């Protein structure tokens, strides 16, 4: 569910960014719906990428913590 929430959040941010662009230009917000879909798709993909990156980082951090704990235990065993 977190993946879907991340993608939806980034997509809605993309839609808001698109509306902001059109508002600055003072153009009709519902003029080009394809542009909205493209913006939401690009930002949704960025959300998917960010989620995957976060998952990989969590795995790498867990491995690093396990390595540090193992090294610490070996040092304590050698010192004793």
Buried (B, 14 or more C-beta within 10 A) or exposed (E): EEEEEBBEBBBBBBBEBBBEEBEEEEEEEEEEEEEBBEBBEBBBBBBBEBBEEEEEEEEEEEEEEEEEEEEEEEEEEEEE
